[in-house]
Amino acid sequence: MLHRIVASVFAFVLALALTGVVTTASADEPVTVRLKWFNQAQFAGFYVAKEKGYYTSAGLDVDIQAGGPDFPAVQMVAGGNEQFGVTGADQILIARSKGVPVVALAAIFRRNPFVLFSLAKSGIKAPTDYVGKNIGVKIGGNEELIYRAVIAKAAVDKSKLNEVPVKFDISPLLAGTIDVWPGYLINEVLAAREKGFEVNVVSPTDYGIDLYADTLFTTEKMLAVTATLKGWADAVAAPDQAAQFTLKYGAKLTYDHEFAMMKASLPLLQPDAKPLGWMDAANWGAMQKLLVDAGFQKTPVDVSKAFTVEFIK
């Protein structure tokens, strides 16, 4: 049984699916949410919850903080000064294997938006076409894990691939120096198309690789949270409004791109009839096996303690 501290009950509005019950926290209780990445429509549900006053109605003063390489969510929340974060589900398991007591509350993106893609003019359509090509690899994260799992499932000899470490700017792909890019269906793929480039996309789910992506989490000592989960449900119902709200959180954001990101996110947020944010033990178990087999996670953990669906209705 996961440890609870009843004295610190919060009515945290996670923004996923309407439960119809709000448990009010103490007035203006400060809560910080550390995002996985920079502000963009990928996190629209949180912005919707804040802009529509759902957090305020729950008695919370919520501070949404951008993440990124300099602000890793797991470390920020585990440090104790921040209460909630968003990260890849694999990072929850890796952290717990190192003794960090983080717990997933909801899988925002139940279908991972990570894909491998190439320019259509290259003729590269499948992993078997990667042989002899320059393959961009984002080293060290779940992007690398998923990429290597796809290559293994497709029975491609990795010794015949020219792997090149890349970061986030897709210019090398557009310039032709990189043939295959590791990116996101809801971001880099859209960016390439917005620049006039048609692309071919390889989806890891076609190869049986389906890791939860953006996952809302907290620490075990913060599990006395009651969620009403409304913001993401509203974002799904009105993606145009969610994109408008998103613009308030980044000076360089554009409506067309954020709206396109929202539309591309919808089938990934709720790929089936299960509630928004739902998580299955089988998926967590399969993810851990993938992590351990690939050497990303050294020690297996009890996955039943790594997540809870108690607050998802």
C-alpha positions in Angstrom: 0.0 0.0 0.0 1.4 3.3 -1.0 2.2 5.7 1.8 -0.3 8.5 2.4 0.1 11.6 4.4 -3.5 12.5 5.1 -2.6 15.9 6.6 -1.4 17.2 3.2 -4.6 16.5 1.1 -4.7 18.4 -2.1 -7.5 18.7 -4.7 -5.1 18.7 -7.6 -6.8 19.2 -10.9 -4.8 16.8 -13.2 -6.8 17.7 -16.3 -7.9 14.4 -17.8 -11.5 13.3 -17.3 -14.4 14.8 -15.4 -15.2 13.0 -12.1 -17.8 15.4 -10.9 -16.3 15.6 -7.5 -14.1 18.4 -6.2 -12.4 18.1 -2.8 -11.4 21.6 -1.8 -7.9 22.2 -0.5 -6.9 24.9 1.8 -7.2 28.4 0.2 -4.5 29.3 -2.2 -2.3 26.3 -1.4 0.8 26.7 -3.6 1.5 23.8 -6.0 4.2 23.5 -8.7 3.9 21.4 -11.8 7.2 20.9 -13.7 6.6 20.0 -17.3 8.6 17.6 -19.4 9.6 20.1 -22.0 9.2 23.8 -23.0 5.7 25.3 -23.1 3.7 24.1 -26.0 0.3 22.5 -26.8 1.8 19.2 -25.7 0.8 20.4 -22.3 -2.5 22.1 -23.2 -4.6 20.4 -20.6 -2.6 22.0 -17.8 -3.1 25.4 -19.3 -6.8 24.8 -19.8 -7.2 23.8 -16.2 -5.4 27.0 -15.1 -7.1 29.4 -17.5 -10.6 28.0 -16.8 -10.1 28.4 -13.0 -10.2 24.7 -12.2 -7.1 24.9 -10.0 -8.4 28.1 -8.2 -11.8 26.4 -7.6 -10.0 23.6 -5.9 -8.2 26.1 -3.6 -4.9 25.8 -5.4 -2.3 28.4 -6.6 -0.7 26.3 -9.3 2.6 27.4 -10.9 3.2 25.7 -14.2 7.0 25.6 -14.9 8.6 24.6 -18.2 11.0 21.7 -18.2 13.8 20.8 -20.6 17.4 19.7 -20.4 18.2 22.1 -17.6 15.1 21.3 -15.5 14.6 17.5 -15.5 11.2 16.9 -13.9 12.0 13.8 -11.9 15.0 15.5 -10.2 13.0 18.7 -9.6 10.1 16.9 -7.9 12.2 14.4 -6.0 14.2 17.3 -4.6 11.1 18.2 -2.6 10.5 21.8 -3.6 8.0 20.9 -6.4 5.0 18.7 -6.0 4.1 17.3 -9.5 5.9 16.7 -12.8 5.5 15.3 -16.3 8.0 12.8 -17.7 8.2 9.7 -19.8 6.8 6.6 -18.0 10.1 4.8 -18.5 11.8 7.5 -16.3 9.5 6.6 -13.5 10.7 3.0 -13.5 14.4 4.0 -13.9 14.1 6.5 -11.0 12.4 3.9 -8.7 15.1 1.4 -9.6 17.5 3.9 -8.1 15.5 4.4 -5.0 13.7 7.6 -6.0 10.1 7.2 -4.7 8.1 8.7 -7.6 4.7 7.4 -8.6 2.7 7.9 -11.8 -0.8 9.3 -11.4 -1.9 9.4 -15.1 -0.5 8.7 -18.5 -1.4 11.8 -20.5 -0.2 10.5 -23.8 -1.2 6.8 -23.7 0.1 6.3 -27.2 3.7 7.6 -27.5 4.0 10.4 -30.1 7.7 9.4 -30.8 8.3 8.3 -34.4 11.2 7.8 -36.9 10.7 9.8 -40.1 12.4 10.7 -43.3 11.9 13.0 -46.3 9.5 11.4 -48.7 11.9 12.1 -51.6 14.5 9.8 -50.0 12.3 6.7 -50.7 13.0 5.5 -47.1 9.8 4.0 -45.8 10.7 1.2 -43.4 13.5 0.3 -41.0 14.8 -2.2 -43.5 15.5 0.8 -45.7 17.8 2.3 -43.0 20.8 0.1 -44.0 23.7 2.3 -45.2 21.9 5.5 -44.2 22.7 8.2 -41.7 20.3 7.7 -38.8 19.9 10.4 -36.2 19.9 9.1 -32.6 19.0 11.1 -29.5 21.3 9.5 -27.1 20.4 8.4 -23.5 16.7 8.9 -23.3 13.5 7.0 -24.2 13.9 8.1 -27.8 17.1 6.0 -28.0 15.3 3.1 -26.2 12.4 3.1 -28.6 14.6 3.5 -31.7 16.7 0.5 -30.7 13.7 -1.6 -29.9 12.2 -0.9 -33.4 15.5 -1.8 -35.1 15.6 -5.1 -33.1 11.9 -5.9 -33.9 12.5 -5.2 -37.6 15.6 -7.5 -37.5 17.9 -4.8 -38.9 21.6 -5.3 -38.4 22.6 -2.2 -36.5 26.2 -2.6 -37.5 25.1 -1.6 -41.0 23.6 1.7 -39.8 25.5 4.9 -39.6 24.2 6.3 -36.3 24.7 10.0 -35.8 24.0 11.8 -32.4 21.5 14.6 -32.9 19.6 17.1 -30.7 16.4 18.8 -31.6 17.0 21.1 -34.6 15.7 19.2 -37.7 17.8 21.3 -40.1 20.2 18.3 -40.8 17.3 16.2 -42.0 15.9 19.0 -44.2 19.4 19.6 -45.6 19.9 15.9 -46.4 22.9 15.2 -44.1 20.7 13.0 -41.9 18.4 10.5 -43.6 16.2 9.4 -40.7 15.2 11.6 -37.8 14.0 10.7 -34.3 11.2 13.1 -33.5 7.6 13.5 -32.5 4.5 13.1 -34.6 3.0 16.2 -32.8 6.0 18.4 -33.3 9.0 17.8 -35.6 6.9 16.0 -38.2 4.5 19.0 -38.3 7.5 21.4 -38.5 8.9 19.6 -41.5 5.5 19.7 -43.3 5.0 23.3 -42.4 8.3 24.0 -44.2 7.0 22.2 -47.3 8.6 18.8 -46.9 6.6 15.6 -47.2 7.7 12.9 -44.9 7.5 9.1 -44.5 6.8 8.1 -40.9 7.7 4.8 -39.1 5.5 4.4 -36.0 7.0 2.2 -33.2 3.5 0.9 -32.4 3.5 -0.9 -35.8 6.4 -2.9 -34.4 4.8 -3.6 -31.0 6.6 -0.9 -29.2 4.1 1.2 -27.2 5.4 3.0 -24.2 3.4 5.6 -22.3 4.7 9.0 -23.0 4.0 12.2 -20.9 3.1 10.9 -17.5 1.9 13.0 -14.6 3.7 12.0 -11.4 4.4 12.9 -7.8 6.3 11.4 -4.9 4.9 8.8 -2.6 4.5 11.3 0.3 2.2 13.4 -1.9 -0.2 10.6 -2.8 -2.9 12.1 -0.6 -4.1 14.0 -3.7 -7.7 14.0 -4.9 -8.1 14.7 -8.6 -11.0 16.1 -10.6 -9.2 15.8 -13.9 -11.0 18.3 -16.1 -8.5 20.3 -18.1 -7.4 17.7 -20.5 -11.0 16.6 -21.1 -11.8 20.2 -22.1 -8.7 20.4 -24.3 -9.8 17.2 -26.2 -13.3 18.6 -26.5 -12.1 22.0 -27.8 -8.6 21.8 -29.2 -8.9 25.2 -30.8 -9.5 26.9 -27.5 -6.7 24.8 -25.9 -4.3 26.1 -28.6 -5.4 29.7 -27.9 -4.7 29.2 -24.2 -1.3 27.7 -25.0 -0.2 30.9 -26.7 -0.2 32.6 -23.4 2.6 30.5 -22.1 5.2 31.1 -24.8 6.0 34.4 -26.7 7.2 32.6 -29.8 4.4 30.1 -30.2 2.0 30.4 -33.2 -1.7 29.4 -33.2 -1.4 27.3 -36.4 1.4 25.1 -35.1 -0.1 24.7 -31.6 -3.6 23.9 -33.1 -2.0 21.4 -35.4 -0.2 19.9 -32.4 -3.5 19.6 -30.6 -5.2 17.8 -33.5 -2.3 15.4 -34.0 -2.4 14.7 -30.2 -6.0 13.6 -30.0 -5.7 10.0 -31.1 -2.6 9.6 -28.9 -4.3 10.9 -25.8 -7.3 8.5 -26.0 -6.6 5.7 -28.4 -9.4 3.6 -27.1 -12.5 3.7 -24.9 -10.6 3.7 -21.7 -10.6 7.0 -19.6 -8.1 9.7 -20.3 -4.9 9.0 -18.4 -5.6 5.3 -17.8 -2.6 3.0 -17.2 -2.4 -0.8 -17.4 -0.1 -3.0 -15.4 0.7 -5.1 -18.5 2.0 -2.0 -20.3 4.2 -1.1 -17.3 5.5 -4.6 -17.1 6.3 -4.7 -20.8 8.0 -1.3 -20.6 10.2 -2.5 -17.7 11.2 -5.7 -19.6 12.2 -3.5 -22.6 14.2 -1.2 -20.3 16.0 -4.0 -18.5 16.7 -6.0 -21.7 18.2 -2.9 -23.3 20.3 -2.0 -20.2 18.6 1.3 -19.5 17.3 0.0 -16.2 19.7 -2.0 -14.1 17.4 -3.4 -11.4 13.7 -4.5 -11.8 11.1 -2.9 -9.5 7.6 -3.8 -8.4 5.6 -2.0 -11.1 2.5 -2.2 -9.0 4.0 0.5 -6.8 5.2 2.6 -9.7 1.7 3.9 -10.7 -1.8 4.3 -9.4 -5.1 4.8 -11.2 -7.0 5.6 -8.0 -7.7 9.2 -9.2 -8.9 8.2 -12.7 -12.6 7.7 -13.1 
